[in-house]
Amino acid sequence: MSQSPIGVVGAGTMGQGIAQVLATAGLTVRLFDVAEEALERARAGIDKGLGKLVAKERLSEDARADALARLRGTTELATLADCEVIIEAAPENPELKERLFRDLSALGDDIILASNTSSLSLTRLAGACERPERVVGMHFFNPVPVLKLVEVIRAEQTGDATVARVEALAEALGKTAVRVGDSPGFAVNRLLVPMINEAAFLVQEGAATPEAVDQAMQLGAAHPMGPLALADLIGLDVCLAIMEVLQEGFGDPKYRPCPLLRRMVDAGYLGRKSGRGFHVYDGA
């Protein structure tokens, strides 16, 4: 493994989690965001996450300090120019991501650009870049420090060396890389989010309460978390965006977003991050 820095673009929930596992694995991390406040929140969140590992005796205090020392925040995209790999974790907006990838591809010919997109076309993102063979999907799952899966999505243009490099990076982070094709929603979200959407229809129709839906799936299907509690963890806005990508990508009415889900997003009931979704959380 090269000791060149790894860039992370976006200091939200996913970017923060990715930066934490990179730093914990001994890698130098450059975390970019347009807002200094977001970087400060991310550093505090990473420090808190590392503190939990120390409390559970999974990490020493020295290792915690070393991990934080390897993390550098920046609001200047140009400071990522010496990174070997840049992992984009910006909001799930096609125009924003394409603009970012155009800017990132101009930083250097040898940089691998990996997107953490949960559903958007990697082939389309690669098409915005000067070196499309160096673009790949690297989809982590929330919470990143806990969940082991990384979906590696190959665009039509992605080169073999690019896939091999991000698979090696995932392994170095203690993750399991699973290759999937560049199809709307990839594998996990194409299966998972329509289930969440159908659970929302159950609530909308009055067939079951959110609590009943979640308890039924936990007890009857051995799910560790009910689908609506999981939706609140993911973010209802993210779930809605994925359903819209599936509907647009396949043109199939079975992917129609539940109107209740859309209304909740319009109301700002986004789940845990807003304090209220299908369930209500402390501090709401």
C-alpha positions, 0 to 999 in steps of 0.5 A: 500500500502506498503511503500517499494521502487519501482524499475524502470530499464531503464532511457529512455523515458518510465522509466523516465515517470514511475519514475515520476508518482511513485514519484508524487504518494508518493512512493520511487523510485530507478531508475536504468540505466547502464549509469550515464548520462542517470540517469542525463538526466532522473532526469532533465526530471522529474524535468521539467515534475514536473515543468509543473505540478506546472505551471498548478497548479496541483502540489505545489512547496513543492510536487515537491520537495518531489517527487524529494527527493523520487527519487534515481538513481543508476547504481548498480542493487543490490541496488534494492534488497529491492524493493517490485516491480521492473518495467523493462523499458529497450529497446525492445530486447528479449535477453537483457530483459531475461538477466535482468530478470534472474539477477533481479530474483536473488535479492530476492524471494519476489520481483514482476518483472513487464515488460513494454514490448510493445509486447514481451512474458511475458511467455518467460520472466517468464521462465527465472526467479527463481520465474515465478509466480511473473512475470507480464506485466505492460505496460504503455503508452507514455506519462506516466504522461498523459495516464491513461491505464496500460495493465496488462499482465498475463504470463502462470505462473503468480500468482493471488497475483501478478496480484492483487498487480500490479493492486493495484499499477496502481490504486494508480498511478491514472491509469486504469488497463486492463487485457489482455492475453499474445499474441503478441502485447497484445491489444493496439499495436496489433490494433494500430501499424498495422494501423501505418504500413498501413499508412506508406504503403500509403506514400510509394505507393504515395497514400498520404503524411504523412500530408494528412494521419494524417489530414484525420484520425484526421478529418475523424476518430476523432483521436486526433493525426494522425497515423504517428505523433503518430509513430514519438512520439512512435519512428519508431524503436519501431514501427518496432520492434513491427511489427517484433514481430507480424510477428514472433508471428503470421506468418501472412503476414498481419503483414509484416513491411512496407519497407519504415518504415524499411528504415527510421529506418536504416537511423536513422529517428526515429521520435521526439527523432531524430528530424526527422521521417515522420515529421520534428521537431525543432532542426533537 
